Amino acid sequence: MTAPELYRTNPTNPPVTNKLQIKTQHMLPDDAGTIEGLHADGPNPQLREKLMLFGRFVGDWDIIQDRYLLPDGKWVEQKGEVHWGWILDGKAVQDVWTSIDEKTGKSIPEGTTVRFYDPEIDAWHSVWLAPPQGAVKTFIGRQVGNEILLEGRTKEGHPLKWIFSEITENSFRWHAEETLDDGKTWTLTEEMTIRRRR
C-alpha cells in the first residue's frame, strides 16, 4: 500500500496525522474510527528532545531485507513494512511491523511496539506484542554511542539485545542478538535493512 502524501514526513518535522489513523481510515468502513485518545499530532513539547530518540522514525518504512534464524539453524529471508506514529498526548511512540506475503503481495501484521521515555531512569520502556507468536517482550532502551540499544530477556530468561544502528535520515539497520552464557558470546538471530518510504 502506497503511503498517502500527507504522511510522507521528515523525522525533524513530525506529521499532523499518524499512520495508525491513516491505515484505519483506508482499511475499515466509513463509520469506524481510531481509538479515542490514542492518536497524537506530534511529540509532547515538554519532552520533545528526549522523545526524538525514537520519534525520528515516525513515518513509513520498507523492510528491504529481513533475515532470521530458524531453530534448525537455517536462515530465512523476507520483506516487510514498518509504520510509526505518535500516541498518548505525544508522550509515546507506537510502531506496527508487517511482513509481505510472497504469493499475494499483501502486508500481514506481525506485531506492535509501544515505547515511552521515563525521565526517572533517563531511558525508554519498550513493550513488543506479537499475537501470531504469542510473544510479549519488555525492554529498557537508551542511546549508546551512535546506536540505540534495547535490553531484555528471552522467554527462557536469557539476555537479549535489539539494536538500531547505521541510523540516517532515510535508513537504519535493526538486529537482534541473544546469549546463552551470560554475555560471554552473543549470537545474531535476526537482522533487517530498512529504508524510509518515499
Long-range contacts (C-beta under 8 A, 24 or more apart in sequence): 1-26, 1-107, 3-59, 3-60, 3-197, 7-59, 7-60, 8-59, 8-60, 8-197, 8-198, 9-58, 9-59, 10-169, 11-52, 11-55, 11-56, 11-57, 11-58, 11-59, 11-169, 12-52, 12-56, 14-41, 14-42, 14-43, 14-55, 14-58, 14-86, 15-41, 15-42, 15-58, 15-59, 15-85, 16-41, 16-42, 17-41, 18-58, 18-84, 18-85, 18-86, 18-87, 19-59, 19-60, 19-83, 19-84, 19-85, 19-96, 20-83, 20-85, 20-87, 20-94, 20-96, 21-85, 23-83, 23-96, 37-88, 38-87, 38-88, 39-85, 39-86, 39-87, 40-85, 40-86, 40-87, 40-88, 40-89, 40-90, 40-91, 41-86, 41-90, 42-86, 42-90, 43-86, 43-90, 44-89, 44-90, 44-91, 45-90, 47-91, 47-117, 47-119, 50-117, 50-119, 51-90, 51-91, 51-93, 51-117, 53-117, 53-124, 53-141, 53-143, 53-148, 54-84, 54-93, 54-115, 54-124, 54-141, 54-148, 55-86, 55-93, 56-167, 56-169, 57-82, 57-84, 57-93, 57-95, 57-172, 58-84, 58-85, 58-86, 58-93, 59-83, 59-84, 59-196, 59-197, 60-84, 60-196, 60-197, 61-194, 61-195, 61-196, 61-197, 62-194, 62-195, 62-196, 62-197, 63-97, 63-192, 63-193, 63-194, 64-192, 64-193, 64-194, 64-195, 65-192, 65-193, 66-99, 66-190, 66-191, 66-192, 67-190, 67-191, 67-192, 68-189, 68-190, 68-191, 69-187, 69-188, 69-189, 69-190, 78-102, 80-107, 80-110, 81-107, 81-197, 82-194, 87-114, 88-116, 91-116, 91-117, 92-116, 111-135, 115-141, 124-150, 126-150, 154-178, 159-183, 161-186, 169-196, 170-195, 170-196, 171-195, 171-196
